[in-house]
Amino acid sequence: MTAKRRILVTSALPYANGPIHLGYLLEAVQTDVWVRFQRLRGHECHYVCADDTHGTPIMLKAQAEGISPEALIGAVHAEHRRDLADMLISLDNFGSTHSDETRAACNRAYLALRERGHIEKRVIRQAYDATAKMFLPDRYVKGNCPNCGAADQYGDSCEVCGATYSPSDLKNPLSVVSGTPPVERDSEHYFFRLSGFESRLKEWMAGGAVQRSVAHKLEEWFAQGLKDWDISRDAPYFGFEIPDAPGKFFYVWFDAPIGYLGSFAQLCAERKLAFDDFLSPDSRTELHHFIGKDILYFHALFWPAVLEGAGMRRPTGVHAHGFVTINGQKMSKSRGTFITARRYLEHFPAEYLRYYFAAKLGPGIDDLDFNLDEFATRLNSDVVGKLVNIASRCAGFIARTGGTLADALPEPALFAEFSAAGDTIGAAYEQRDYAGAIREIMALADRANQYIDQHKPWLIAKREDGAAEVRGVCTLGLNLFRSLMIFLKPVLPDMAAKAERFFREAPWNWQDAARPLLSQTIGAYEPLASRLDPAAVAQLVESPAPPAPPAAAKPAAKPAAASSPAATATATPATAAAAATPISIDQFASVDLRIARILAAERVEGADKLLKLRVDLGELGERQIFAGIRAAYEPATLVGRLTVVVANLAPRKMRFGVSEGMVLAAGPGGADVFLLSPDAGAAPGMRVK
């Protein structure tokens, strides 16, 4: 057991002018999984966040809606709090930058910076909208980037090349408020002398506080030279007024990260924590920030410099992630792919998205694509077909043999294999390589299912003397499932809680995965997950479907398995109509449909459409089947999955080998082919009736 750590964790603050969306949920889930893992390991881990509430956009939106900024951010705060809670984000405090605590923290930081000589007054020429009669914040001036020439860029940074600059540097600038070219007027502003922290920031960065790819980006900014940061804005501005500076307000990017401290101060008051224990320069605690890669400059340069300059500790780690795309495209309201948290939650459980994100999240800053087909396939294959399948296959046999687990495991070495994997899985979680952790966990799930398939408790149960052996096999099976659920508890907290109740145990900790559960009377098993319907998943995208062509002009759909008729049967509206010749019930009864588990899948060299599958048909043994589903499935996603096979089809010799059956699928063909998958509780060899 490692020494107990004390950790303060934050997610970047959602802006209070709109709903939580999938892009922000990626960050919230990434943070929450890491936080839950630390707590599961027994560490003291506090997780705080807040709404980012200040700035001109909030002020202008409130004016447009005819309400006060306070009313606007209050309504949004309630929605954000609800959505994050429903996504099972385990925040200890969700505050607001428009709070007394954040105001106090801003003043404390600013006055400390001023006393230490890190604040400087300068008269600047600033963009002014003569029509609207207001000074314009950076992001209310748009024009061509002075570095790369990209059009329609904000006045502080370019979204195309990443360059930072001032609004006066823009080419062809226009006011976002009135659409007129701004003029320049003199105004006194307050600057944070970021340029004076370059050497200390390089030292902090070299200590591993940021990812390697982020360090390379920071080196580019160092090469350009760090610019002192204008932290003030002129009235009218919705924010906190700067001490001793009437009519001047803190720029939103000054008080937004300080909102972390304001939220934590609220938690300290509630739980009697010592604020300075976590924020003093000599603190032995940890401070971790999870952010999107678009706000690196603020969090990896500006923020650690402000903290150090104000006499506080720098972050232990700033962990950046990429953006979320939908089916390979940026989220867009016009395309219907701007998916809010509430829209998702109206359709599916929070844990399905949590699992999908975790299964794709690595420690880098690559973008993550939310592919709707893959979402359904992965959840059905991993969570339903592999994980939950273990419990559903074993629980009934335990219930029929007295409802109590055996006193000993029949194969302790297999349980020890699962227990030992906890170190590798834990290291992956720690490094935010959730995809790596999920791969390890699902490989173990395959191992557990193979164990059950090999011992076939459904056959042993038919013997008069088989009760004790069945009980032993299923006790081990359920213990393997229990270990997997402990490993997945950071990702699937509600499902884990249901499993804890099923096993009649107190909430698990990480170490419980190394301790088998024996001689325990367990509860009645209730399904933990259900299959996703790809058609229902597709409804998350609101884009209107193009009108269908006239029936006479519509070409007949090409069967997905045309290259191998004996390999895959597909059903589509067109093929169904073509195959409407009646058959007798006796003819239909002669087709032997069986449940099969896919043990291995690989591409066939020289065949564009085929995958070679090795399937387990239970008492019928293993078969090799060629299936025309290559365009629809990556081979690795099929391993361990249950499907339906025509088991009595005559073997067919092909130039790639012999196909010994047919897997059943439906769809128009190409990438739109879906294997038939039985519900949880099915097992290889079962006859489909």
Long-range contacts (C-beta under 8 A, 24 or more apart in sequence): 1-42, 1-511, 2-41, 4-42, 4-43, 4-44, 5-38, 5-43, 5-44, 5-45, 5-285, 5-286, 6-43, 6-44, 6-277, 6-278, 6-284, 6-285, 6-286, 7-38, 7-43, 7-44, 7-45, 7-46, 7-285, 7-286, 7-287, 7-288, 8-46, 8-48, 8-264, 8-278, 8-285, 8-286, 8-287, 8-288, 9-34, 9-35, 9-38, 9-45, 9-46, 9-47, 9-48, 9-288, 9-289, 9-290, 10-47, 10-48, 10-49, 10-260, 10-263, 10-288, 10-289, 10-290, 11-47, 11-49, 11-290, 11-291, 12-289, 12-290, 12-291, 12-292, 12-295, 12-299, 13-49, 13-50, 13-51, 13-52, 13-97, 13-256, 13-259, 13-260, 14-49, 14-51, 14-52, 14-80, 15-51, 15-52, 15-57, 16-51, 16-52, 16-53, 16-58, 16-72, 16-73, 16-76, 16-77, 16-80, 16-96, 17-57, 17-58, 17-61, 17-72, 17-76, 18-76, 19-76, 19-79, 19-80, 19-83, 19-340, 19-341, 19-342, 20-79, 20-80, 20-83, 20-84, 20-340, 20-341, 20-342, 21-331, 21-338, 21-339, 21-340, 21-341, 22-324, 22-326, 22-331, 22-339, 22-340, 22-341, 22-344, 22-353, 22-370, 23-292, 23-323, 23-324, 23-331, 24-341, 25-87, 25-341, 25-344, 25-353, 25-357, 26-321, 26-324, 26-357, 26-361, 26-368, 27-290, 27-291, 27-292, 27-321, 28-84, 28-87, 28-89, 29-87, 29-89, 29-353, 29-354, 29-357, 29-358, 30-290, 30-319, 30-321, 30-357, 30-361, 30-432, 30-434, 31-89, 31-290, 32-88, 32-89, 32-90, 32-354, 32-490, 33-354, 33-358, 33-429, 33-434, 33-490, 33-491, 34-288, 34-290, 34-429, 34-432, 34-490, 35-90, 36-90, 36-489, 36-490, 36-493, 37-426, 37-429, 37-430, 37-490, 37-510, 40-486, 40-489, 40-490, 40-508, 40-509, 40-510, 41-426, 41-509, 41-510, 42-509, 42-510, 42-511, 46-92, 46-264, 46-267, 46-273, 46-278, 47-90, 47-91, 47-92, 48-91, 48-92, 48-93, 48-94, 48-95, 48-260, 48-263, 48-264, 48-267, 49-84, 49-91, 49-93, 49-94, 49-95, 49-260, 49-263, 50-94, 50-95, 50-96, 50-97, 50-99, 50-102, 50-259, 50-260, 50-262, 50-263, 51-76, 51-77, 51-80, 51-94, 51-95, 51-96, 51-97, 51-98, 52-97, 52-252, 52-256, 52-259, 53-77, 53-96, 53-97, 53-98, 53-238, 54-97, 54-98, 54-237, 54-238, 54-239, 54-240, 54-250, 54-252, 54-255, 54-256, 55-137, 55-237, 55-238, 55-239, 55-252, 56-137, 56-139, 56-140, 56-233, 56-237, 56-238, 57-139, 58-238, 59-236, 59-237, 59-238, 60-177, 62-238, 69-238, 70-98, 73-98, 79-342, 83-340, 83-341, 83-342, 83-345, 84-341, 86-341, 86-345, 86-350, 87-341, 87-345, 87-350, 87-353, 87-354, 88-350, 88-351, 88-354, 88-493, 88-494, 90-493, 92-267, 92-271, 93-263, 93-264, 93-266, 93-267, 93-270, 94-263, 95-259, 95-262, 95-263, 95-266, 96-259, 97-255, 97-256, 97-258, 97-259, 97-262, 99-262, 99-263, 99-266, 101-261, 101-262, 101-263, 101-265, 101-266, 102-240, 102-255, 102-258, 102-259, 102-261, 102-262, 102-263, 103-240, 103-262, 104-262, 104-265, 105-258, 105-261, 105-262, 105-265, 106-240, 106-250, 106-254, 106-255, 106-258, 106-262, 107-240, 107-243, 108-310, 109-258, 109-261, 109-306, 109-310, 109-312, 110-231, 110-242, 110-243, 110-250, 110-254, 110-310, 111-243, 112-309, 112-310, 112-311, 113-192, 113-306, 113-309, 113-310, 116-309, 116-310, 116-311, 117-193, 118-192, 118-193, 118-196, 118-309, 119-190, 119-191, 119-192, 119-193, 119-231, 120-190, 120-191, 120-193, 120-228, 121-188, 121-189, 121-190, 121-191, 122-188, 122-189, 122-191, 123-186, 123-187, 123-188, 123-189, 124-186, 124-187, 124-188, 124-189, 124-230, 125-168, 125-184, 125-185, 125-186, 126-167, 126-168, 126-184, 126-185, 126-186, 126-187, 126-189, 126-234, 127-155, 127-167, 127-168, 127-173, 127-175, 127-182, 127-183, 127-184, 128-182, 128-183, 128-184, 128-185, 129-175, 129-177, 129-178, 129-180, 129-182, 130-180, 130-182, 130-183, 131-175, 131-177, 131-178, 131-180, 132-175, 132-177, 132-178, 134-177, 134-234, 134-236, 135-185, 135-187, 135-233, 135-234, 136-167, 136-175, 136-176, 136-177, 136-182, 137-233, 137-237, 137-251, 138-166, 138-167, 139-176, 140-175, 140-176, 140-177, 141-167, 141-170, 141-173, 141-174, 141-175, 141-176, 141-182, 142-170, 142-173, 142-174, 142-176, 143-170, 143-171, 143-172, 143-173, 143-174, 144-170, 144-171, 144-172, 145-170, 145-171, 146-170, 146-171, 157-297, 159-294, 162-217, 164-221, 164-227, 164-297, 166-230, 187-234, 188-248, 189-230, 189-232, 189-248, 190-230, 190-231, 190-232, 190-242, 190-245, 190-248, 191-228, 191-229, 191-230, 191-231, 192-228, 192-229, 192-231, 192-254, 192-302, 192-305, 192-306, 192-309, 193-228, 194-226, 194-227, 194-228, 194-229, 194-301, 194-302, 194-305, 195-225, 195-226, 195-227, 195-228, 197-226, 197-305, 197-308, 197-309, 198-222, 198-226, 200-305, 200-308, 201-226, 201-301, 201-304, 201-305, 204-304, 204-314, 205-300, 208-317, 209-300, 209-304, 209-314, 209-315, 209-316, 209-317, 209-318, 210-300, 210-317, 210-318, 210-320, 211-319, 211-320, 211-363, 211-364, 211-365, 213-364, 213-365, 214-293, 214-296, 214-300, 214-318, 214-320, 214-365, 217-296, 218-296, 218-300, 218-301, 221-297, 221-301, 226-301, 229-302, 253-298, 253-302, 254-306, 256-298, 257-298, 257-299, 257-302, 257-303, 257-306, 258-306, 260-289, 278-313, 279-307, 279-312, 279-313, 280-312, 280-313, 281-308, 281-311, 281-312, 281-313, 282-313, 283-313, 286-316, 286-317, 287-313, 287-314, 287-315, 287-316, 287-317, 288-315, 288-316, 288-317, 288-318, 288-319, 289-315, 289-317, 289-318, 289-319, 290-319, 290-321, 291-318, 291-319, 291-320, 291-321, 292-320, 292-321, 292-322, 292-323, 293-320, 293-321, 293-322, 293-323, 293-365, 294-323, 296-320, 319-432, 320-365, 321-361, 321-365, 321-368, 322-364, 322-365, 322-366, 322-367, 322-368, 323-367, 323-368, 324-367, 324-368, 324-369, 324-370, 325-367, 325-368, 325-369, 325-370, 326-369, 326-370, 326-372, 326-541, 327-369, 327-370, 327-371, 327-372, 327-541, 328-369, 328-371, 335-541, 335-543, 336-541, 336-542, 336-543, 336-544, 337-541, 337-543, 339-370, 339-540, 339-541, 343-540, 344-540, 347-536, 347-537, 347-539, 347-540, 348-532, 348-537, 349-494, 350-494, 351-491, 351-492, 351-493, 351-494, 351-495, 352-379, 352-383, 352-532, 354-491, 354-492, 355-379, 355-382, 355-383, 355-438, 355-491, 355-492, 357-434, 358-434, 358-435, 358-437, 358-438, 358-491, 359-434, 359-435, 359-438, 360-435, 361-432, 361-434, 361-435, 362-432, 362-433, 362-434, 362-435, 362-436, 363-431, 363-432, 363-433, 372-534, 372-537, 372-538, 372-540, 372-541, 373-534, 373-537, 373-671, 374-637, 375-532, 375-537, 376-532, 376-533, 376-534, 376-537, 377-534, 377-633, 377-637, 378-637, 379-529, 379-531, 379-532, 380-531, 380-532, 380-641, 380-677, 381-637, 381-638, 381-640, 381-641, 382-438, 382-442, 382-445, 383-492, 383-529, 384-529, 384-530, 384-531, 384-679, 384-680, 385-640, 385-641, 385-642, 385-677, 385-680, 386-442, 386-445, 386-446, 386-449, 386-640, 386-641, 387-442, 387-445, 387-481, 387-484, 387-485, 387-488, 387-529, 388-527, 388-528, 388-529, 388-680, 389-449, 389-642, 389-680, 389-681, 390-445, 390-448, 390-449, 390-452, 390-477, 390-478, 390-480, 390-481, 390-484, 391-478, 391-481, 391-499, 391-502, 391-525, 391-528, 392-525, 392-527, 392-680, 392-681, 393-452, 393-457, 393-474, 393-477, 393-681, 393-683, 394-452, 394-457, 394-473, 394-474, 394-477, 394-478, 394-481, 395-474, 395-478, 395-502, 395-522, 395-525, 396-525, 396-681, 397-457, 397-461, 397-470, 397-471, 397-473, 397-474, 398-471, 398-474, 398-475, 398-478, 398-522, 399-524, 399-525, 400-461, 401-467, 401-468, 401-470, 401-471, 401-474, 402-471, 403-521, 403-522, 404-519, 404-520, 404-521, 404-522, 405-471, 405-475, 405-478, 405-479, 405-517, 405-518, 405-519, 405-520, 405-521, 405-522, 406-468, 406-471, 406-472, 406-475, 406-518, 406-519, 407-518, 407-519, 408-472, 408-518, 409-472, 409-475, 409-476, 409-479, 409-516, 409-518, 410-469, 410-472, 410-473, 410-475, 410-476, 411-451, 411-476, 412-516, 414-447, 414-451, 414-476, 414-480, 415-476, 415-479, 415-480, 415-483, 415-516, 417-444, 417-447, 418-444, 418-447, 418-448, 418-480, 418-483, 418-484, 418-513, 419-483, 419-513, 419-514, 421-487, 422-483, 422-487, 422-510, 422-513, 422-514, 425-487, 426-510, 429-490, 434-491, 437-487, 438-491, 441-484, 441-487, 441-488, 442-640, 444-480, 444-483, 444-484, 444-487, 445-484, 445-640, 446-639, 446-640, 447-480, 448-477, 448-480, 448-481, 448-484, 449-597, 449-640, 450-599, 451-476, 451-477, 451-480, 452-477, 452-683, 453-597, 453-616, 453-618, 453-683, 453-684, 456-618, 456-619, 458-683, 459-619, 475-518, 478-503, 478-517, 478-522, 479-516, 479-517, 482-513, 482-517, 483-513, 486-510, 486-512, 486-513, 487-513, 495-528, 495-529, 498-526, 498-528, 499-528, 502-526, 527-680, 529-680, 530-679, 530-680, 531-677, 531-679, 534-674, 557-668, 557-669, 558-668, 558-669, 559-669, 560-609, 560-628, 560-629, 560-631, 560-632, 560-665, 560-667, 560-668, 560-669, 560-670, 560-673, 561-609, 561-627, 561-628, 561-629, 561-665, 562-609, 562-628, 563-607, 563-608, 563-609, 563-610, 563-628, 564-609, 564-610, 564-626, 564-627, 564-628, 564-654, 564-659, 566-626, 566-649, 566-652, 566-654, 566-659, 566-662, 567-610, 567-625, 567-626, 567-627, 567-628, 567-659, 567-662, 567-663, 568-627, 568-628, 568-629, 568-662, 568-663, 568-664, 568-665, 568-673, 569-646, 569-662, 569-663, 569-664, 569-665, 570-665, 570-666, 570-667, 570-669, 570-673, 571-666, 571-667, 572-666, 572-667, 572-668, 572-669, 574-668, 590-648, 591-646, 591-648, 592-646, 592-647, 592-648, 592-687, 593-644, 593-645, 593-646, 593-647, 593-664, 593-687, 593-688, 594-618, 594-620, 594-644, 594-645, 594-647, 594-684, 594-685, 594-686, 594-687, 594-688, 595-642, 595-643, 595-644, 595-645, 595-678, 595-682, 595-683, 595-684, 595-685, 595-686, 595-687, 595-688, 596-623, 596-642, 596-643, 596-644, 596-645, 596-647, 596-661, 596-663, 596-684, 597-640, 597-641, 597-642, 597-643, 597-684, 598-638, 598-639, 598-640, 598-641, 598-642, 598-643, 599-639, 600-639, 601-633, 601-635, 601-636, 601-638, 601-639, 602-635, 603-630, 603-635, 604-630, 604-656, 606-656, 607-656, 610-656, 611-635, 611-638, 612-656, 612-657, 613-638, 613-663, 615-643, 615-645, 615-661, 615-663, 615-684, 616-684, 616-685, 617-645, 617-647, 617-684, 617-685, 618-683, 618-684, 618-685, 618-686, 619-685, 620-647, 620-685, 623-647, 623-660, 623-661, 624-657, 624-658, 624-659, 624-660, 625-659, 625-660, 625-661, 625-662, 625-663, 626-654, 626-656, 626-657, 626-659, 627-662, 627-663, 627-665, 628-673, 629-663, 629-665, 629-673, 629-675, 631-670, 631-671, 631-673, 632-665, 632-667, 632-670, 632-671, 632-672, 632-673, 632-674, 633-673, 633-675, 638-675, 641-675, 641-677, 642-677, 642-678, 642-682, 642-684, 643-675, 643-676, 643-677, 643-678, 644-676, 644-677, 644-678, 644-688
